[in-house]
């Protein structure tokens, strides 16, 4: 009887290596991705790979690989993941710029069944969610993906977005981007309220629908790119409108978590460790490992990024990374709810900044030796207990 072919033997060894790796890996991943290297006649054809990388460079890597001719789908489920079709991981890695060739943490070959699910997802977008418009008058604008439907009833491969206005039903300076000012619309039969749950949340005017100042507009799916975590400045008017505040706050928090680094303090906000503060010892694209000092004993836990909050204290030196004070450097003098009061290092001017818009940094200026009086201090963790 002839023995197994070399191809089958090689594929079996690859499977054994991968299973051994999984058994040794103690860090849980966000999703379990099935891997199968078994040989088939079309093994050498292009296959789909799942790439794990840091969320801060996901958009850049996706665009770069697309420009190199790789079919790329951004994961609608987990930030920091890309699905790329290629003949091998080496082909992907060698196509990356030299500065980013080691930015991909892991490559996983996925099954044909999951590939079908992934490719189907490219025709859908999660709602609520965010999408970037690639062409037309609204090119590069970010829209809020919504399940709201226009009155024309048209379906098919179209997605409904809430966007800030660039076309206005009244005179505005050329190039303006703003929310609708309903007070400038003439009263009459063409203007009517939009009511949801017995509350007026918008209006209809001349066939257009406006929700809390945002325009409901349809775009073909092929004209949109899914965006996991837009920069707050790109959704400034969505934030200002007050639409879906809970989801918008989640987006702002996710943006802030992108600046979390080893050595920072973070508070767990859910689960059995709720309210505990630990030190970051390792960050991943969708999780963080925290070290806690509980009753004098150090212990480490893996926590999803969405379940932690970046901890700042009065006196911390910070740089503003979004909003009207972008680039400002100073130190925190007071904290109230979701707002930090920051004293600008160069002028001593005090400004208010959302807590999600700051990042720790060493100041380029000399701080005053004494902080202002009457401050609110969040006490540091106790030496023995947190």
LINRARA-V170755 format. One record per pair of residues at least 12 apart in sequence whose C-alpha atoms are under 6 Angstrom apart, sorted by the first residue. I is the first residue (numbers start at 1). J is the second residue. Records with the same first field share a line. If there is no record, write none. Layout:
# LINRARA-V170755
I=J, J
This chain:
# LINRARA-V170755
8=39
11=37, 38, 39
34=110
35=109, 110
46=86, 87
47=85, 86, 87
48=84, 85
49=83, 84, 108, 109, 110
50=82, 83, 107, 108
51=81, 82, 106, 107
52=81, 104, 105, 106
53=80, 104, 105
54=80, 285
55=79, 80, 285
58=80
71=84, 85
72=84
80=285
127=145, 146
128=145, 146
129=144, 145
130=143, 144, 145, 227
131=143, 224, 225, 226, 227
132=224, 225
133=223, 224
134=223, 224
143=161, 162, 163
144=161, 162
145=161
146=160, 161
157=220, 221
158=219, 220, 221
159=218, 219
160=217, 218
161=216, 217
162=214, 215, 216
163=214, 215
164=178, 179, 214
165=177, 178, 179
179=213, 214
180=213
190=205, 206
191=204, 205
192=204
212=241
256=356
262=280, 281, 282
263=279, 280
264=279, 280
265=278, 279, 311
266=278, 309, 310, 311
267=308, 309
268=307, 308
269=307, 308
270=307
278=290, 291, 292
279=291
286=305
287=303, 304, 305
288=302, 303
289=301, 302
294=385
295=384, 385
296=384
313=378
314=332, 333, 377
315=331, 332
316=331, 332
317=330, 331, 360, 361
318=330, 331, 359, 360, 361
319=358, 359
320=357, 358
321=357, 358
322=357
329=344
330=343, 344, 345
331=343
334=375, 376
338=354, 355
339=353, 354, 355
340=352, 353, 355
